Amino acid sequence: MTVHLVGAGPGDPELLTLRAARLLASADVVVHDRLVSAEILDMVAPWAECIDVGKDPNGERTSQDDIHDILVDAGTRHDVVVRLKGGDPFVFGRGGEEALALRAHGIAVEAVPGISSSVSGPAAAGIPVTHRGVAAAFTVVTAHRGPTGEPVNWRALAEFGETIVVLMGARRAAEIASDLIGYGLAATTPVAVVHAATTPQQRIDRLTLDQLGAEPVANPAVIVIGNVAAESVLTEIAPTMASATTVPVDQPEPVVATHNHTLTSTIALTAGASS
């Protein structure tokens, strides 16, 4: 009996790993998050029980303790249980907490990494999070505060001087911009907001830090802050991305967003923050 913590990637089912697809096709139970696409859920075995434990930021939420209980119950009754999470289970996905809860009950746990939106979102928008001569490092931070309410150290991030990638920051976009500017980051710093990355609904808004949050930012979104946010290095459009658009500031006509399924390995300097 094993519970597999599986990363579903950023949204495009073509970016799901082979291991993840095989597990979905053989699972007895799949416990999944809200942002897992319908196309990926269609890969689940027809006999499997699917349990939606998604956390809607504006609606009902399944508590983390309840998710632990569901996983422990499923893990003690079934041979193959998949805990399916958007992105990667260990990048602000609480995969570590769930693994420890399962191990405390003697249940075997396997991690199946997924492509995190922290790198695939910018990549789909043609933004390299590191780029020689522009950015030598990047940090990934969540704007969502955990149960302790510990705030993000925006001062340290403002002084970082490299690429900042913010996940789960849509509702706090204006606050993020205000904090970073208040701690010394230039108001003219380039920003890109990638909404629904790697899906046909992808939209890319390019602006400056002082403009971030002036208009509502739709979920799900990856916010890229730093000089690389002004970059757009891709030229070809992947077939699944033909309807994606990019809207630069002060440009009335949308241009086609580009997409690439090949990502370069990078090292993330993870800022301390609760998920």
Secondary structure as UniProt FT lines:
FT   STRAND          2..7
FT   HELIX           13..15
FT   HELIX           18..26
FT   STRAND          29..32
FT   TURN            34..35
FT   HELIX           38..41
FT   TURN            42..43
FT   TURN            46..47
FT   STRAND          49..52
FT   TURN            57..58
FT   HELIX           64..77
FT   STRAND          80..85
FT   TURN            89..90
FT   HELIX           95..104
FT   TURN            105..106
FT   STRAND          108..112
FT   HELIX           117..124
FT   TURN            125..126
FT   TURN            132..134
FT   STRAND          138..142
FT   TURN            147..148
FT   HELIX           154..160
FT   STRAND          163..167
FT   HELIX           170..172
FT   HELIX           173..182
FT   TURN            183..184
FT   TURN            187..188
FT   STRAND          190..195
FT   TURN            197..198
FT   TURN            200..201
FT   STRAND          203..208
FT   HELIX           209..211
FT   TURN            212..213
FT   STRAND          221..225
FT   HELIX           227..230
FT   HELIX           239..241
FT   TURN            242..243
FT   STRAND          245..248
FT   TURN            249..250
FT   STRAND          255..256
//
